[in-house]
Amino acid sequence: MDQEIYADLLRRLANIRGHVRGVSRMVEAGEDFPSVLRQIIAIQGALERVRLILMHSHITNCLPPMLEGDPRIELERALAELEEILIDTRIDKSRISSG
């Protein structure tokens, strides 16, 4: 991974970590629901940007070497790997507790 991208990701993740701590303090202080929810949505957006940067980096830096064999087979394998990762990251709603 390019060092500039790596540094950017670390900076973004540090900001997210601080943001999460701030939301935790908001909950502990009994802040109103809309304010907490807005901050959670902002955190999700920041995480989504990190995910997209990582995916772009993977596609541009890691996939080309994987395509050195039969391009069709290697591309299918690479896409299957990405698909598996994306499917595994879906929220399992049965794990969300209502209490």
C-alpha positions in Angstrom: 0.0 0.0 0.0 1.2 3.5 -0.9 2.6 5.2 2.2 0.5 8.3 1.6 -2.7 6.2 1.5 -1.5 4.3 4.6 -0.9 7.5 6.5 -4.3 8.9 5.4 -6.1 5.7 6.5 -4.4 5.9 9.9 -5.4 9.5 10.3 -9.0 8.7 9.4 -9.1 5.8 11.8 -7.7 7.9 14.6 -10.4 10.5 13.9 -13.1 7.8 13.9 -11.7 6.4 17.2 -12.0 9.9 18.8 -15.4 10.3 17.4 -16.6 7.0 18.8 -15.2 8.0 22.2 -17.1 11.3 21.9 -20.4 9.4 21.2 -19.7 7.2 24.2 -19.4 10.3 26.4 -22.6 11.7 24.9 -24.5 8.5 25.8 -23.0 8.5 29.3 -24.1 12.1 29.7 -27.7 11.3 28.6 -27.5 13.5 25.4 -30.7 13.5 23.3 -31.3 10.7 20.8 -31.2 12.8 17.6 -27.8 14.2 18.5 -26.3 10.8 19.2 -27.8 9.3 16.1 -26.4 12.1 13.9 -22.9 11.4 15.3 -23.3 7.7 14.7 -24.3 8.4 11.1 -21.3 10.6 10.7 -19.1 7.7 12.1 -20.7 5.3 9.6 -19.9 7.7 6.8 -16.3 8.0 7.9 -16.0 4.2 8.0 -17.5 3.9 4.6 -14.9 6.3 3.2 -12.2 4.2 4.8 -13.7 1.1 3.2 -13.8 2.7 -0.2 -10.2 3.8 0.0 -9.1 0.3 1.1 -11.1 -1.3 -1.8 -9.7 1.2 -4.3 -6.2 0.5 -3.1 -6.7 -3.3 -3.2 -8.2 -3.1 -6.7 -5.4 -0.9 -8.1 -2.5 -2.5 -6.3 -3.3 -6.1 -5.5 -5.5 -7.2 -8.3 -3.1 -6.7 -11.2 -0.5 -9.2 -9.9 -3.4 -11.7 -9.4 -4.3 -11.4 -13.1 -1.0 -12.7 -14.4 -2.4 -16.2 -15.2 -5.5 -16.8 -17.2 -7.1 -13.4 -16.8 -10.7 -14.7 -16.9 -10.1 -17.3 -14.2 -8.0 -15.0 -12.0 -10.6 -12.2 -12.4 -13.4 -14.5 -11.3 -11.3 -15.6 -8.3 -10.5 -12.0 -7.3 -14.2 -10.9 -7.7 -15.3 -14.0 -5.7 -12.9 -12.9 -2.9 -14.2 -9.4 -2.9 -17.8 -10.6 -3.0 -17.2 -12.9 0.0 -15.8 -10.1 2.0 -18.7 -7.8 1.1 -21.3 -10.4 1.9 -19.6 -11.3 5.2 -19.8 -7.6 6.3 -23.6 -7.4 6.0 -25.4 -6.8 9.3 -27.0 -9.9 10.7 -30.2 -8.4 12.1 -30.8 -11.5 14.3 -27.8 -10.4 16.3 -29.2 -7.0 17.1 -30.5 -7.0 20.6 -33.7 -5.2 21.4 -32.8 -4.8 25.0 
